[in-house]
């Protein structure tokens, strides 16, 4: 592996020969950026799907279904309810970081999808875990009313609805689960959108 270059996605592409960003010049950046957009268009959705698919056979810690099945159930229910494609993809990926970064998985999903979904849906993703606390009546150490700090926000009702309808209850082995392949074209179309600008963090 050491000394070997990673293969390029397309045979007609070229490597930037410099090995430090400090050494890149305008023509190097032009080359890189000419290949960046089509690379992301093809690979970003594939990597997100692989990240989710990798958890398909994971064991659980007490829920009757693992996080993969929870995400599939959420998306399946949203699809059955006639939600639009963006909403279904949001439901599919809303907990994609649930195990890898449990305390910040809402922010993880929001950062992943924010350039490709509406501001309302990005807001929903970032905060859905706090809205879920309303449904955890006897969970010690949880502020059931954490969501109240955002009451009055334009996306408050949509976030509460998402959690109530597609999140807090999609943990049953009896719920329908469409194959991941059903959602793959939707995920690819959402990630193929021209990304909108996302502001720098404060």
C-alpha positions as CSV (number, residue, x, y, z in Angstrom):
1,X,0.0,0.0,0.0
2,X,2.7,2.5,0.9
3,X,4.1,4.1,-2.2
4,X,1.0,3.2,-4.3
5,X,-1.5,5.8,-5.5
6,X,-5.2,5.3,-4.9
7,X,-6.9,4.6,-8.3
8,X,-8.9,7.4,-9.8
9,X,-12.6,7.1,-10.3
10,X,-12.4,7.6,-14.0
11,X,-9.5,6.6,-16.3
12,X,-9.4,9.9,-18.1
13,X,-8.8,11.8,-14.8
14,X,-5.3,13.0,-13.7
15,X,-3.5,13.3,-10.4
16,X,-2.3,16.5,-8.9
17,X,1.4,15.8,-8.7
18,X,2.0,18.0,-5.6
19,X,2.0,16.3,-2.2
20,X,1.3,19.3,0.0
21,X,-1.5,21.8,-0.2
22,X,1.0,24.6,0.4
23,X,2.5,23.7,-3.0
24,X,-0.8,23.7,-4.9
25,X,-1.1,26.4,-7.5
26,X,-4.1,27.7,-9.5
27,X,-3.8,25.1,-12.2
28,X,-3.6,22.3,-9.6
29,X,-6.8,23.5,-8.0
30,X,-8.5,23.9,-11.3
31,X,-7.7,20.3,-12.2
32,X,-8.8,19.0,-8.8
33,X,-12.0,21.0,-8.9
34,X,-12.9,19.9,-12.4
35,X,-13.0,16.3,-11.1
36,X,-14.4,17.1,-7.6
37,X,-18.1,17.8,-8.6
38,X,-18.6,14.6,-10.6
39,X,-16.8,12.6,-8.0
40,X,-19.1,13.9,-5.2
41,X,-22.2,13.4,-7.4
42,X,-21.3,9.8,-7.8
43,X,-19.7,8.9,-4.5
44,X,-21.3,11.0,-1.8
45,X,-24.7,9.1,-1.9
46,X,-22.8,5.8,-2.3
47,X,-20.8,6.5,0.9
48,X,-23.9,7.5,2.9
49,X,-25.7,4.4,1.8
50,X,-22.7,2.2,2.7
51,X,-22.5,3.8,6.1
52,X,-26.1,2.9,6.7
53,X,-25.9,-0.5,5.1
54,X,-22.9,-1.5,7.2
55,X,-25.1,-1.5,10.3
56,X,-27.7,-3.8,8.9
57,X,-26.7,-6.8,11.0
58,X,-25.5,-5.0,14.1
59,X,-26.6,-6.3,17.4
60,X,-28.8,-4.1,19.7
61,X,-28.7,-3.1,23.3
62,X,-32.4,-3.5,24.2
63,X,-34.5,-2.1,21.5
64,X,-36.4,-4.8,19.6
65,X,-34.8,-3.7,16.3
66,X,-31.4,-2.3,15.6
67,X,-30.7,1.2,14.4
68,X,-30.6,0.2,10.7
69,X,-34.1,-1.3,10.9
70,X,-35.3,1.8,12.8
71,X,-34.1,4.0,10.0
72,X,-35.7,1.7,7.4
73,X,-39.0,1.6,9.2
74,X,-39.0,5.4,9.5
75,X,-38.4,5.9,5.8
76,X,-40.9,3.1,4.9
77,X,-43.7,4.7,6.9
78,X,-42.9,8.2,5.5
79,X,-43.0,6.7,2.0
80,X,-46.3,4.9,2.7
81,X,-47.8,8.2,3.9
82,X,-47.0,9.8,0.6
83,X,-44.2,12.1,1.9
84,X,-42.0,13.7,-0.8
85,X,-38.7,12.2,-1.7
86,X,-36.6,14.6,0.3
87,X,-38.6,13.8,3.4
88,X,-38.3,10.0,2.9
89,X,-34.5,10.4,2.5
90,X,-34.4,12.6,5.6
91,X,-36.3,9.9,7.5
92,X,-33.9,7.2,6.2
93,X,-30.8,9.0,7.3
94,X,-32.0,10.9,10.4
95,X,-30.3,8.5,12.8
96,X,-27.3,7.5,10.6
97,X,-24.9,8.6,13.3
98,X,-26.9,7.2,16.3
99,X,-24.2,4.7,17.3
100,X,-21.1,6.4,16.0
101,X,-21.9,9.7,17.7
102,X,-24.9,9.2,20.0
103,X,-24.8,12.5,21.8
104,X,-24.6,14.6,18.6
105,X,-26.3,12.3,16.0
106,X,-28.9,14.9,15.1
107,X,-26.2,17.4,14.2
108,X,-24.4,14.7,12.3
109,X,-27.4,14.0,10.1
110,X,-28.1,17.7,9.7
111,X,-24.5,18.4,8.6
112,X,-24.7,15.5,6.1
113,X,-27.9,16.6,4.5
114,X,-28.1,20.4,5.0
115,X,-26.7,21.3,1.6
116,X,-29.3,19.2,-0.1
117,X,-32.5,19.6,1.9
118,X,-34.7,22.6,2.9
119,X,-33.7,24.7,5.8
120,X,-36.7,23.4,7.7
121,X,-35.6,19.8,7.2
122,X,-32.1,20.6,8.2
123,X,-33.4,22.3,11.4
124,X,-35.6,19.3,12.1
125,X,-32.7,16.9,11.8
126,X,-30.4,18.9,14.1
127,X,-33.0,19.0,16.9
128,X,-35.1,15.9,16.5
129,X,-33.3,14.1,19.4
130,X,-34.3,16.8,21.8
131,X,-37.9,16.7,20.6
132,X,-37.9,12.9,21.2
133,X,-37.4,13.5,24.9
134,X,-41.1,14.5,25.2
135,X,-41.9,10.8,24.5
136,X,-39.5,9.4,27.2
137,X,-41.7,10.0,30.2
138,X,-39.7,8.1,32.8
139,X,-36.1,8.3,31.4
140,X,-34.0,9.5,34.3
141,X,-31.9,12.6,33.6
142,X,-33.9,13.6,30.5
143,X,-35.5,17.0,30.2
144,X,-38.9,16.0,28.6
145,X,-39.6,19.6,27.8
146,X,-36.2,20.4,26.1
147,X,-38.0,21.2,22.9
148,X,-39.9,24.1,24.5
149,X,-36.9,26.4,24.1
150,X,-37.7,26.4,20.3
151,X,-41.5,26.8,20.6
152,X,-42.5,29.5,18.1
153,X,-39.9,28.5,15.5
154,X,-41.4,27.9,12.1
155,X,-40.2,24.3,12.0
156,X,-41.3,23.4,15.6
157,X,-44.6,21.7,14.6
158,X,-43.0,19.8,11.7
159,X,-40.2,18.5,14.0
160,X,-42.7,17.5,16.7
161,X,-44.8,15.7,14.0
162,X,-41.8,13.9,12.5
163,X,-40.7,12.6,15.9
164,X,-44.2,11.5,16.9
165,X,-45.0,9.9,13.6
166,X,-41.7,8.5,12.3
167,X,-39.2,8.3,15.1
168,X,-40.4,7.5,18.6
169,X,-42.5,4.6,17.4
170,X,-40.5,3.0,14.6
171,X,-38.9,0.4,16.9
172,X,-41.2,-2.6,16.4
173,X,-40.3,-5.8,14.6
174,X,-43.9,-5.8,13.3
175,X,-43.6,-2.7,11.2
176,X,-43.1,-2.9,7.5
177,X,-39.5,-2.5,6.2
178,X,-38.9,-1.8,2.5
179,X,-35.5,-3.0,1.2
180,X,-32.7,-0.4,1.3
181,X,-32.6,-0.7,-2.5
182,X,-36.0,1.0,-2.7
183,X,-34.5,4.1,-1.2
184,X,-31.1,4.1,-3.0
185,X,-32.4,6.0,-6.1
186,X,-34.0,8.6,-3.9
187,X,-30.8,9.1,-1.9
188,X,-28.8,9.5,-5.1
189,X,-31.2,12.1,-6.5
190,X,-31.1,14.1,-3.3
191,X,-27.3,14.2,-3.2
192,X,-27.2,15.0,-6.9
193,X,-28.8,18.3,-6.3
194,X,-26.7,21.4,-6.5
195,X,-25.6,22.0,-2.9
196,X,-26.8,25.2,-1.3
197,X,-24.4,27.2,0.8
198,X,-24.2,26.4,4.4
199,X,-23.0,29.2,6.8
200,X,-19.8,28.8,8.7
201,X,-20.3,27.7,12.3
202,X,-20.4,30.5,14.9
